Amino acid sequence: MNVNKLLLLYSGILTAAFAFAVVSEAGADTRPGKAAFEEIDVKRINVREDDGTIRMIVSNSSHAPGIIMHGKERPHPAGNRGAGIIFYNEEGSENGGLTFAGKTGPDGKVSGGGHLSFDQYEQDQVIQLTQSEYDGRRWAGMIINDRPDQPLDFDLAERISKMPDGPERTALLEKVQAEGSFGRQRLYVGKTRDRDSAVMLSDAMGRPRIRMQVTSDGKASIDFLDEKGALIRSVAPNTP
């Protein structure tokens, strides 16, 4: 066999092999399949709908997402929110989450907490289950909030977070609170840092009006408050 015939044969073999590979790849099932693992180490998992819409993110603290609304992400006003799970609705907008933390600081003081919440549509959390501790003082509770009808003002929240402490920031916070721009607390049920168990009922302006509590030493009472928080009447077990 001369050189030309050898090269021609070699070329034919390569062409046939390439054609077979293309046909095989085209006919292969490339759909994602099921996989089973005994253990997997990851820093972040994104759960999406078939159309790519984000529905849940599980992450460590360094890979925690910012705020995602309608699939678009912006920095969280408070910075890194820590490790946890964030939930998203059908439009790819945040509507709740679970976060947790705990450590002993360089000063030897323990700090930690856990937080599960669910958000109003395009607003902030309306139901919270939360606990927190620092240096031996702890509180835990369920909180119910009212939120405005309009979407959350992220630009305002970011502006406040970047303002230095001072009269201007204090005045803006008071204005925002008076207008209810970020909502108002309506119900608190839990344990306070003073180890009292308490139920606090507030009006639509977020003003506490009824306070039920049992102190750590067993004293029970129901307090009625006016709109300024002053005590109107207190009922105890021995009240006539």
Helices and strands as residue ranges (DSSP letters): H 3-27, E 44-48, E 54-59, E 67-69, E 72-74, E 84-88, E 94-104, E 110-119, E 125-134, E 137-146, H 154-162, H 167-179, E 184-191, E 197-202, E 208-214, E 220-225, E 231-235
